[in-house]
Amino acid sequence: MAEVLEINFEKRRLLGELHLPSKPDMEICVFVYGSGSLRYLAQVLRSQGVGTYLLNLLTSDEKEIDSLTKQLQYDWYHTSNRVVAVIDHFAKDERAAKMPIGLFV
């Protein structure tokens, strides 16, 4: 079952869709996504018991700005800090703290 997981980062809310693994000894794969093909890949992994977190790196306000400028999505310093914040969040989350985390960027 999916849940919307909100991660606070520098006074911003990062939203993603979390599916916990079907077994506690499985991993979670974090997808920094924007396309339907990654959603499909996440679905395939979930069918094998892997947990997934489909992450939007930009807030809705930032997406609006980026639709005009195309600068935020390619700001690697900006986006990589957010990915680190997500990994830190899972390290502290009691449901996921002991699970390996994979990244698909």
N, C-alpha and C positions, 0 to 999 in steps of 0.2 A: 504494500500500500504506500502511496506517495504522500509526502508531506512537504509543505513549503517551509524551507529552513532559511531564516533570516540571520545574517552574520553582520554585526556592526563593525565598521572599519572607518576610522577617521571621520566620525560624525555622519557617515553614510550607511545606508542599508543595502547590503548585497543580498539578492534573493536567488534561491535555487530550489530545484526539485530534488528531494532526497528520497531514495528507496534504500532502506536498510537491507543488508544481505539476508538471505533466507536462513543461513546458518551462522552461528557466532564465530566460527573459525575462518570465515571468508573475508575477503578484502572489500574496500570501497574504492571505486574508480571515480575520480573527480574529472568531469568534462568541462573544459572552458569552451563553451559552445555558442553556436548561433545558427547552425544548419540542421535540416531534417535528417541528413545522413548520420550525424552524431547521435541523434535521438534513436535512430534505428540500431546503431551499434550498441548503445546503452541498453536497449531492450534485449538484444542478443545476449549481452553479458548477464543481465538479470535472469534470463531463462536458464543460465548455468549457476545461479545462486550468488553471483557477485552483486554487491550493493553499488549504487550509482548516485552521484550528485551532479546534476546538470546546472552549471553556474552561469549566471549573467554577471559579467565583470563590470558592466556599466549600469548605473541607476537609470531610471526612466528619464530624468532630466538630462543626464549625460548622453543618453541615446539620441535625444532630440537634437542636442548640440552637435553630436557626432554625425548625424544624418546630413548636416550641412557642411561640416569641416573635415570629416574623415580623419581627425587627428588623434582622438582619444583611444580608439581601438588599436592604434599602432604605436602608442606610447608605452614601450616595453617596461620602463621603470615603473610607471603608474600601474600597469596591469600585473606585473610580477609581484609587487608588494601586496596586491589583493589576493593573489594565489597563495602566498605565504600566510596571510591572515586566515584563509580557509583551512590550510593544513594545521595551523596553530589551534584553530577552533576544534577540529576533530580530535586533536591530541588531548584536549581538555574535556571533551564530551564523553560522559561515562558510557554511553552506548557504543562508542566507536574508538575509544582511547587505545584499546589493545589490538585493533585491526590494522593490518597493513593498508597503506594508502597508495594508490596509483594515480598518475596524472595523464590525461589525454588532452593535449593542447593543439 
